[in-house]
């Protein structure tokens, strides 16, 4: 093979390198494409995801030709005609091997667009994933149309939102019912994952029975129904799925209702439901579905859970549930890797009691679990040697930090820490956390009212590998300007809602954070074009700045920043 420039690497070697960069962050390909025509050509070949909006329509054909190996398209529009138009253009492009389409806007289903796509044999054969989470007013006939147009679908997400769903249901229109789900299940023989979310799903156990009996390859079911959705899913339906869907590995049940009595007996018919759940590795349950009896039944079944997510329980119930939860964690101790206890009334004592069964966890989410403080962080870093991600936002614990030499053991695996919205977080606490977790890459300490500047600067000094930082503080100069004994050269993303930010302090950010790629700031009337350009000029790798409520920044600056390779988003 003929040797060329760029280190005399052949194209296929550069492709492997670019593919790795794409895995870390696909936006890296944008900068690579500017290096040379050769790199532009190679980066075009490895790009797999294309995001389009309504104003993309005139150039969509050119984009599809430029990126021949696109596998996934994300459509973000707010008008049905724009969505239909984009799908028509995609359908006209005959050699596209498209595997996934996601709708990310807020519009009605593109019924004509679906039909147009169905006439493209390539798309009809290759499309495996359809995410309709950005569509509203989905009806039964839309489910029938999806089944007819895309019979090879393996993953389908339906989001049925309708602010007047109850009224329309009474009239027999604009809702999802058992009839629609049954028709869909009859047509999608390859379906492996199905999700229904929203407030317009009027389904019963019949829908689950249809899916279980007609979609024999089904692996994942997600029901996230809320508001006035008059669903009548019971333990009998879930039990049927458990017994007859032998490939089922993931079950998510988030059934919210304004009438708590609707779920009071939901799980009681499920004594035998988990007996056949030998392959279940992921389980999500919410609120009234959670009881000590049900958790104990699950523990006795000993499914090989890798992910467990239990969301929101009532304060007065926790003392009754603690024993069952401990039993379940003990039963799954060898397999469990990710645990979410969101909105639980936990205490430091209860977490200490559970910690001995969490040694294999790599991910823990305790957001909104009222009563926890920094002591839980020290307990988990000591008890969970494999832990990489810890989320403890808005826990409302008291301001106390009983840091002791027993907690001094450094935890080198911790990469991601979100402790935003906590009044117990102080400078000293943050310094201690930085000492315990020196390899942090992501840190969110926004909305922490008792956290001045010094602790943030100190944790940056101790944790030089931080690439993403989310902060709210009074003086950005105190974070980036006063200390010279630490470096923030690895910082790539900064989200700073700072109350005293002006052009001078913007310049400090530009001088200190030279490798910054993404900057998100908001509500600063003293920031002008001058301050923004100081960051753009000094941060040569900067790709995007998002400004919210910065009234003194002009619209003309958008094109000026773009000439430096930086996209400027100005929001009101």
Secondary structure, DSSP 8 states (H G I E B T S, - for coil): ----STTT--HHHHHHHHHHHHHH-TTHHHHHTTT-HHHHHHHHHH--EEEEEGGGGGGHHHHHHH-TT--EEEEE-SSHHHHHHHHHHHHH-TT----EEEE-S-EE--HHHHHHHHT-HHHHHH--EEEETTEES--HHHHHHHHHH-TT-SEEEEEE--TTHHHHHHTT-SSEEHHHHHHHHHH-TT--EEEEEES-EE-BHHHHHHHHHH-TT--EEEEEE-TT---B--HHHHHHHHHH-TT--EEEEEE--S-GGGGTTTTTT-TTGGGG-TT--EEEEEGGG--HHHHHHHHHHT---SEEEEE---GGGHHHHHHHHHHHHHHTTTT--EEEEET----HHHHHHHGGG-TT-SEEE-TT-TTB-HHHHHHHHHH-TT--EEE--S-B--S-----GGG----SS--EEE-TT-TT--HHHHHHHHHH-TT--EEE-TT-TT--HHHHHHHHHH-TT--EEEE--S-HHHHHTS--S---TT--EEEE--TT--HHHHHHHHHH-TT--EEEEE--TT--HHHHHHHHHH-TT--EEEEES-TTS-TTHHHHHHTTT-EEEEE-
